[in-house]
């Protein structure tokens, strides 16, 4: 269990923390407050996803394409 940013007690499961996103918040099991990810975090990852998509056009072996 992970600590809640509101109450500081373990109230968020590992799976729920992995699935958090701007559109998928979760509720702390201890304090019942909503925990989520801000929309600005989505804009931080867009350049990385773009680079990964572009790299696949320059990589020839199929195994590397699958890994990317």
N, C-alpha and C positions, 0 to 999 in steps of 0.2 A: 504494500500500500504506500502511496505517495502522500506527502503533506499537502494539505489544502492551503492555498495562498491567503485565505481569509482567517481561518481559525488556527492553522499551524498543526493540526492533528492529522494523523493518517486517515484519509477518507476517500481517496481516489485510487481505484484499482489500476494495475499496470496496463491492462487492455484498454480501459477507458482513456488513460493518459495518451496512449499511442494513437487513439482514434480522434483526439481532440482537433478541432478546426474551427474556423469562423462560423460555419453553419451547423456544427455539431458540438454544442456544449454538453457538460455533464453536471451532475449535482453532487456535492460533497455529502458523504454518508453521515458525517458528524454534525455539521452545522446547517445542512440543507441549503446552502447558498450555491448559486450557479457559478461554474468555473468554465472558462473558455479561452479561445485564442483571439486576439484582436485582428481585424481585417488587414491592418498594416503588415502583419507577419506574412500574409499571402503575397504581398508585393516584393518582399525580400527574396523569396524563393523562385520567383519567375525567371530571373536571369540564369540561375543554375539549371533549371529545366530546359530553357532555350539552348544553352550550351550543350547539354546532353543530347538534345534532339539534333543539333547541327553536327556534332561529332560523329554520329552514326553514318553520315554520308561520306566521311573521309576514312572510315575504318573498313578494310576489306574482309577479314576473316569473319565468318558467320558467328563463331563462338563469342567474339568480342562484341558484336552487335547485340547478341542475346544478353550478354552480361550488362551492357549499357542500358 
